[in-house]
Amino acid sequence: MKKTAAENILMILKMQGETTLNALATELGITKEGARLHLVKLIKKNLVITTSKSEGVGRPVTYYSLSKQSASEFPDAHAQVTVELLQSVKKLLGNNALELLINDRESKVFDIYNTALKNSNTLEDRLDKLSKIRSKEGYLAEWKKENNDYFLIENHCPICAAATECQGFCKSELNNFKQLLGDEFIVERMEHIVSGGQRCTYRIRTKQEI
C-alpha cells in the first residue's frame, strides 16, 4: 500500500533525525507550501516539533523533528503482551529463567544471521546484509562510514517495550553483532534508544586503531 505524504514525512524524520522545510519538500517532490501544510497537521497532532537554529547571518532556520509522542506511529511488536510475559517469567521462574530465555533467543538469532552473512567476505558486505535483515525486522537499519570508522544505525526499535523491561535483549544484540562482524573489529554502542537516545548507533573499528 502506498504511503501518504504524512507517513513519508514521519519516516524521513525518523531516519534523518531532523530536517528543514526546503530539504523535506525536495525529498518528497512537492512544493514547500504543500510540505508546510502536512507539517502543520503533524504538529497539531503533537507528532512533530520545531527547533530554530542560528546559522550565521540572517534569520534562524527552522528544523523539524519527531516528538516523543510519535513513537506510537511506529510498530513495537506486541509490546504489552511481551512485557507481561517477561514479568510473569521473572515472577514465577526467577531471573535465571529469564536469562536462559534471552540466551536461547540470542543463539537462534545468531544462527539465522550467520547463515545469511556466511558468504560475506568484507565488513561492508556484512553491514549491508545485516542492515537489510534488521530493516525487514522493523529496526530501520542503515550503515555509513566516517573516516576509518563504520557505524551501524538503527532508527527504530520494534521491541523497545521488551528491551526496556529487560535490557538483557540489548546486551544479547550487541553480543551477536560482535560475533557476526568478526574478531578483528571492536563494536561499541554509542547511542541507545532505551537509554533515551533517538536511535541505536554502533561504532565499528579495527583493533589496530585502538
C-alpha positions, 0 to 999 in steps of 0.5 A: 500500500502506498504511503501518504505524504504524512507517513513519508514525512514521519519516516524521513524524520525518523531516519534523518533525525531532523530536517528543514522545510526546503530539504523535506519538500525536495525529498518528497517532490512537492512544493514547500507550501504543500510540505508546510501544510502536512507539517502543520497537521503533524504538529497539531497532532503533537507528532512533530516539533520545531527547533530554530537554529542560528546559522550565521547571518540572517534569520534562524532556520527552522528544523523539524523533528519527531516528538516523543509522542510519535513513537506510537506511529511506529510498530513495537511488536506486541509490546504489552503482551511481551512485557507481561510475559517477561514479568510473569517469567521473572515472577514465577521462574526467577531471573535465571529463567529469564536469562536462559530465555534471552540466551536461547533467543540470542543463539537462534538469532545468531544462527539465522544471521550467520547463515545469511552473512556466511558468504560475506567476505568484507565488513561492508558486505556484512553491514549491508546484509545485516542492515537489510535483515534488521530493516525487514525486522522493523529496526530501520537499519542503515550503515555509513562510514566516517573516516576509518570508522563504520557505524551501524544505525538503527532508527527504530526499535520494534521491541523497545517495550521488551528491551526496556523491561529487560535490557538483557535483549540489548546486551544479547544484540550487541553480543551477536553483532560482535560475533557476526562482524568478526574478531578483528573489529571492536563494536561499541554502542554509542547511542541507545534508544532505551537509554533515551537516545533517538536511535541505536548507533554502533561504532565499528573499528579495527583493533589496530586503531585502538 
